[in-house]
Amino acid sequence: MEKKSHFIKREFLQREVPLVLLGLLLVTVLLLNGLLYLYLNNFYGSSGRADTDPSLCPFGYFKLGTAKNCSPWLSCEAINKEVRKLKCVGEGAVKKVFLSEWKENKVVLSQLTNSELQEDFLHGLKMLKALQSKHVVRLLGYCEKQFTILTEYHPLGSLRGLNETLHMPKYKGLNTWHRRFTLAIDYVSIIRFLHSSPLGTLVMCDSNDLDKVLSQYLLTSDFRILVNDLDALPLVNRSAGVLVKCGHRELQGEFVAPEQRWPHGEEVPFDDDLMPPYDEKTDIWKIPDVSNFFLGHVEGSDIVRLHLFDIHAACKKKDPAERPSAQEVLDTYRKVLTLLIREAAMPGTREML
């Protein structure tokens, strides 16, 4: 009788141990899900739907570095007296860019170089003023009569240098699929912001090839993306029948959307008057190519690409009306990130259960 009792107890304990392990596993899963929720809530709070930044000042003011108080945008007089040019760091078709100094802070001074492009320069200033947000480089001041704009300085420069930056010893630890994917999410967040901006639906026209796209954005020291060049942001207004054309010359290559290419064949010479206008879905067409650059060729990036295959295929639909909105792309990117983080945090959990 005693032997039978020991046998029953041992059998009960053998059954109980797996139940205890299963219980611990479920508790672990719930705990990890809770931590994942807190992480993603914090992530989306910093790079998600909210376009206003609590650190931003009221319209017409700025805060730089560790300053506690907001200062008014610098006027012509203040720029002339207080800003000192250090060196030229870039020049484009519209403006020349100088690394400068203001009250011991590094800043960027942009000046018009081609008087024929005054309209583009002033349009960029108008956009910069109207779109100040967490997605846009910070405006510090301007002088319209001298065609001068003062903005915040970001030492890592434009996205053209992203790969070189990530291979520097200081940043090698950030060269992961996760960090690269969050940059892609940042980029799509900016496109979504432009497509639903306070001014209406804006199209990023300075984007005829990958290098040009990358030159329009800055990489911050905490590895976020800001749009920097807003000289070519025409407005789409479907209800009023207003569409856009990005420039007046023929666009070629697979990077630009099909509707941006000359539709009448090689036998008909290009004529801007015969070129049909288009809408913001040209930006959607380019998202897969830009994201592919962001993802690079690090471990895990191919897994991300696999999860993005369907949404990227939708972005490449020939008919613009069949492409998703920037918000739909952004939602998909976020879902994929959540899924991949969960899988990385709990590898093999599904099989164990």
C-alpha positions as CSV (number, residue, x, y, z in Angstrom):
1,M,0.0,0.0,0.0
2,E,2.9,2.3,0.9
3,K,4.6,1.5,-2.4
4,K,1.5,2.4,-4.3
5,S,1.2,5.7,-2.4
6,H,4.8,6.6,-3.4
7,F,4.2,5.7,-7.0
8,I,1.1,7.9,-7.1
9,K,2.9,10.8,-5.5
10,R,5.9,10.4,-7.9
11,E,3.5,10.3,-10.9
12,F,1.7,13.4,-9.6
13,L,4.9,15.3,-9.2
14,Q,6.0,14.3,-12.7
15,R,2.8,15.7,-14.1
16,E,3.0,18.8,-11.9
17,V,6.5,19.8,-13.0
18,P,5.6,20.4,-16.7
19,L,2.5,22.3,-15.5
20,V,4.7,24.6,-13.3
21,L,7.1,25.1,-16.2
22,L,4.2,25.9,-18.5
23,G,2.9,28.4,-16.0
24,L,6.3,30.0,-15.7
25,L,6.6,30.2,-19.4
26,L,3.2,31.9,-19.7
27,V,4.2,34.4,-17.0
28,T,7.4,35.1,-18.9
29,V,5.5,35.6,-22.2
30,L,3.1,38.0,-20.5
31,L,6.0,39.9,-18.9
32,L,7.8,40.2,-22.2
33,N,4.6,41.3,-23.9
34,G,4.2,44.0,-21.3
35,L,7.8,45.2,-21.7
36,L,7.3,45.1,-25.5
37,Y,4.2,47.2,-25.2
38,L,6.0,49.8,-23.1
39,Y,8.9,49.9,-25.5
40,L,6.7,50.3,-28.6
41,N,4.6,52.9,-26.8
42,N,7.7,54.9,-26.1
43,F,9.0,54.3,-29.7
44,Y,5.8,55.5,-31.3
45,G,5.6,58.4,-28.9
46,S,9.0,59.6,-30.2
47,S,8.6,58.7,-33.9
48,G,5.0,57.9,-34.4
49,R,1.7,59.7,-35.1
50,A,2.2,62.9,-33.1
51,D,3.7,65.5,-35.3
52,T,4.2,68.1,-32.6
53,D,7.3,68.0,-30.5
54,P,6.9,69.0,-26.8
55,S,10.4,70.6,-27.0
56,L,9.3,72.9,-29.9
57,C,8.6,76.5,-29.1
58,P,5.5,78.5,-30.2
59,F,5.5,79.7,-33.8
60,G,8.2,82.2,-34.5
61,Y,10.5,81.0,-31.7
62,F,13.2,78.3,-31.3
63,K,15.2,76.6,-28.6
64,L,18.7,75.4,-29.2
65,G,20.9,72.9,-27.4
66,T,20.4,72.9,-23.6
67,A,18.6,76.3,-23.5
68,K,15.6,76.3,-21.3
69,N,13.9,79.3,-22.8
70,C,12.7,80.0,-26.3
71,S,14.2,82.7,-28.4
72,P,12.5,84.6,-31.3
73,W,13.6,83.7,-34.8
74,L,16.7,85.8,-35.6
75,S,16.0,88.9,-37.8
76,C,18.1,90.3,-40.6
77,E,19.9,92.6,-38.1
78,A,20.6,89.8,-35.6
79,I,21.9,87.4,-38.3
80,N,24.2,90.1,-39.7
81,K,25.5,91.0,-36.3
82,E,25.6,87.7,-34.4
83,V,26.2,85.0,-36.9
84,R,29.7,84.2,-38.1
85,K,30.4,82.1,-41.1
86,L,33.1,79.4,-40.6
87,K,33.2,77.5,-43.9
88,C,31.2,76.5,-46.9
89,V,29.9,72.9,-46.5
90,G,27.8,72.5,-49.6
91,E,26.3,74.1,-52.7
92,G,23.3,73.2,-54.8
93,A,21.3,74.7,-57.7
94,V,19.5,77.1,-55.4
95,K,21.7,77.9,-52.5
96,K,25.1,77.7,-50.9
97,V,25.4,76.3,-47.3
98,F,27.8,77.6,-44.6
99,L,28.7,76.1,-41.3
100,S,28.4,79.1,-39.0
101,E,28.4,80.0,-35.3
102,W,25.9,81.9,-33.2
103,K,26.6,82.4,-29.5
104,E,29.0,79.5,-29.4
105,N,26.5,77.2,-31.1
106,K,27.2,75.7,-34.5
107,V,24.4,76.6,-36.9
108,V,23.8,76.4,-40.7
109,L,23.5,79.5,-42.9
110,S,22.0,79.0,-46.3
111,Q,22.2,81.8,-49.0
112,L,20.7,82.0,-52.4
113,T,23.2,81.6,-55.2
114,N,21.1,81.9,-58.3
115,S,18.9,85.0,-58.6
116,E,16.7,83.2,-61.2
117,L,15.7,80.8,-58.5
118,Q,14.5,83.3,-55.9
119,E,10.9,81.9,-56.1
120,D,12.2,78.4,-55.2
121,F,14.3,79.7,-52.3
122,L,11.3,81.7,-50.9
123,H,9.0,78.7,-51.4
124,G,11.5,76.6,-49.3
125,L,11.5,79.3,-46.6
126,K,7.7,79.4,-46.6
127,M,7.5,75.6,-46.2
128,L,10.1,75.6,-43.5
129,K,8.2,78.2,-41.5
130,A,4.8,76.5,-41.9
131,L,5.9,72.9,-41.3
132,Q,8.0,73.3,-38.2
133,S,7.5,70.0,-36.3
134,K,9.4,66.9,-35.1
135,H,9.9,65.9,-38.8
136,V,11.5,69.1,-40.0
137,V,14.9,70.8,-39.4
138,R,14.6,73.6,-36.8
139,L,14.4,77.1,-38.2
140,L,16.4,79.6,-36.2
141,G,15.9,82.8,-38.3
142,Y,15.8,84.2,-41.8
143,C,16.2,87.4,-43.8
144,E,14.0,87.5,-46.9
145,K,15.6,90.7,-48.4
146,Q,19.1,89.0,-48.3
147,F,17.7,85.6,-49.2
148,T,19.2,84.0,-46.1
149,I,18.0,81.1,-43.9
150,L,19.5,80.0,-40.5
151,T,18.8,76.5,-39.3
152,E,20.0,74.0,-36.7
153,Y,23.3,72.2,-37.4
154,H,23.5,68.4,-37.4
155,P,27.1,67.1,-37.6
156,L,26.2,63.7,-39.1
157,G,25.0,65.5,-42.2
158,S,22.7,64.2,-44.9
159,L,21.6,60.6,-45.4
160,R,24.1,60.2,-48.2
161,G,26.7,59.4,-45.6
162,L,24.6,56.9,-43.6
163,N,26.6,53.8,-44.5
164,E,29.9,55.5,-43.8
165,T,28.6,56.8,-40.4
166,L,27.4,53.3,-39.4
167,H,30.8,51.8,-40.2
168,M,32.6,54.3,-37.9
169,P,33.8,52.6,-34.7
170,K,31.7,55.0,-32.6
171,Y,28.5,53.9,-34.3
172,K,29.2,50.3,-35.3
173,G,27.0,49.0,-32.5
174,L,24.0,50.8,-34.2
175,N,24.5,49.0,-37.5
176,T,21.7,46.5,-36.9
177,W,18.5,45.6,-38.8
178,H,16.5,47.2,-35.9
179,R,18.2,50.6,-36.1
180,R,18.1,50.6,-39.9
181,F,14.4,49.7,-39.9
182,T,13.5,52.4,-37.5
183,L,15.2,54.9,-39.9
184,A,13.0,53.6,-42.7
185,I,10.0,54.1,-40.4
186,D,11.2,57.6,-39.8
187,Y,11.4,58.3,-43.5
188,V,7.9,56.9,-44.2
189,S,6.6,59.0,-41.2
190,I,7.9,62.1,-42.9
191,I,6.3,61.2,-46.2
192,R,3.0,60.6,-44.3
193,F,3.4,64.0,-42.6
194,L,3.9,65.8,-45.9
195,H,0.9,64.0,-47.5
196,S,-1.3,65.2,-44.6
197,S,0.4,68.4,-43.7
198,P,-1.3,71.5,-42.2
199,L,-1.0,73.0,-45.7
200,G,-2.5,70.1,-47.5
201,T,-1.1,67.2,-49.6
202,L,2.5,68.0,-50.5
203,V,4.7,66.1,-52.9
204,M,8.4,65.7,-52.4
205,C,9.6,66.6,-55.9
206,D,13.3,66.7,-55.3
207,S,13.4,62.9,-55.6
208,N,14.3,61.9,-59.1
209,D,17.0,59.5,-58.0
210,L,18.1,57.8,-54.7
211,D,21.1,60.2,-54.2
212,K,18.8,63.2,-54.6
213,V,16.3,61.8,-52.1
214,L,19.0,61.1,-49.5
215,S,20.4,64.7,-49.9
216,Q,17.1,66.1,-48.8
217,Y,17.2,64.6,-45.3
218,L,19.5,65.0,-42.3
219,L,20.6,62.3,-39.8
220,T,20.5,63.6,-36.2
221,S,23.0,62.6,-33.5
222,D,20.4,60.4,-31.8
223,F,19.8,58.7,-35.2
224,R,16.5,60.2,-36.3
225,I,15.7,61.7,-39.7
226,L,14.7,65.2,-40.4
227,V,13.6,66.6,-43.8
228,N,15.9,69.6,-44.6
229,D,15.3,70.8,-48.1
230,L,11.8,72.0,-48.8
231,D,12.4,74.0,-52.0
232,A,10.2,71.7,-54.2
233,L,7.0,70.8,-52.4
234,P,4.1,71.5,-54.7
235,L,0.5,71.1,-53.4
236,V,-2.0,68.5,-54.6
237,N,-5.7,69.4,-54.3
238,R,-7.8,66.7,-55.9
239,S,-11.1,68.3,-55.1
240,A,-10.0,71.4,-57.0
241,G,-8.5,69.3,-59.8
242,V,-5.0,70.5,-58.9
243,L,-2.2,68.0,-59.7
244,V,1.6,68.5,-60.0
245,K,4.5,68.1,-62.3
246,C,8.0,67.9,-60.8
247,G,9.9,70.3,-63.0
248,H,9.6,70.9,-66.7
249,R,12.1,68.5,-68.2
250,E,11.8,64.8,-69.1
251,L,12.3,62.4,-66.3
252,Q,13.8,58.9,-67.0
253,G,14.8,55.8,-65.1
254,E,13.1,53.1,-63.0
255,F,13.4,55.2,-59.8
256,V,10.8,57.7,-60.8
257,A,7.1,56.5,-60.9
258,P,5.7,55.4,-64.3
259,E,3.4,58.4,-64.5
260,Q,6.4,60.7,-64.2
261,R,7.9,59.4,-67.4
262,W,7.0,60.6,-70.9
263,P,4.0,58.5,-72.0
264,H,4.1,59.2,-75.8
265,G,7.1,57.1,-76.9
266,E,10.4,57.9,-78.3
267,E,9.0,58.9,-81.7
268,V,7.3,62.0,-80.1
269,P,9.7,64.6,-78.8
270,F,9.2,65.6,-75.1
271,D,6.9,68.5,-74.7
272,D,6.1,69.7,-71.2
273,D,2.7,71.0,-72.3
274,L,1.7,67.4,-73.3
275,M,3.0,65.8,-70.1
276,P,0.1,64.8,-67.8
277,P,0.3,65.9,-64.2
278,Y,0.2,63.5,-61.3
279,D,-0.3,63.3,-57.5
280,E,1.5,62.3,-54.3
281,K,1.5,58.6,-55.2
282,T,4.8,59.2,-56.9
283,D,6.3,59.3,-53.4
284,I,4.8,56.0,-52.6
285,W,6.4,54.3,-55.6
286,K,9.9,55.3,-54.3
287,I,9.4,54.0,-50.8
288,P,10.7,50.5,-51.4
289,D,13.9,51.7,-53.1
290,V,14.6,54.2,-50.3
291,S,13.8,51.6,-47.6
292,N,16.1,49.0,-49.3
293,F,18.9,51.5,-48.9
294,F,18.1,52.0,-45.2
295,L,18.0,48.2,-44.5
296,G,21.4,47.7,-46.1
297,H,22.9,44.2,-45.9
298,V,23.3,43.6,-42.2
299,E,22.2,40.4,-40.4
300,G,18.4,40.2,-40.3
301,S,17.7,42.8,-43.0
302,D,16.6,40.1,-45.5
303,I,14.0,38.9,-42.9
304,V,12.7,42.5,-42.7
305,R,12.5,42.6,-46.5
306,L,10.6,39.4,-46.6
307,H,8.0,40.7,-44.2
308,L,7.7,43.9,-46.3
309,F,7.4,42.1,-49.6
310,D,3.6,42.5,-50.0
311,I,3.4,46.2,-49.0
312,H,6.4,47.0,-51.3
313,A,4.7,45.1,-54.2
314,A,1.6,47.3,-53.6
315,C,3.8,50.4,-53.7
316,K,5.1,49.4,-57.1
317,K,1.6,49.1,-58.7
318,K,1.7,50.7,-62.1
319,D,-1.7,52.4,-61.5
320,P,-1.2,55.1,-58.8
321,A,-4.7,54.6,-57.5
322,E,-3.9,51.1,-56.5
323,R,-0.9,52.0,-54.4
324,P,-1.4,52.3,-50.6
325,S,-1.4,55.7,-48.8
326,A,1.7,56.7,-46.8
327,Q,-0.4,56.0,-43.7
328,E,-1.1,52.4,-44.8
329,V,2.6,51.9,-45.5
330,L,3.5,53.3,-42.1
331,D,1.0,51.1,-40.3
332,T,2.4,48.0,-42.0
333,Y,6.0,49.0,-41.1
334,R,5.0,49.4,-37.5
335,K,3.2,46.0,-37.4
336,V,6.2,44.3,-38.9
337,L,8.6,46.0,-36.4
338,T,6.3,44.8,-33.5
339,L,6.2,41.3,-34.8
340,L,10.0,41.1,-35.3
341,I,10.8,42.5,-31.9
342,R,8.4,40.0,-30.3
343,E,10.0,37.1,-32.2
344,A,13.5,38.3,-31.2
345,A,12.5,38.6,-27.6
346,M,10.8,35.2,-27.5
347,P,12.5,32.9,-30.0
348,G,10.9,29.5,-30.2
349,T,8.0,30.4,-27.8
350,R,5.4,29.2,-30.3
351,E,7.0,25.8,-30.7
352,M,7.4,25.4,-26.9
353,L,3.7,26.1,-26.4
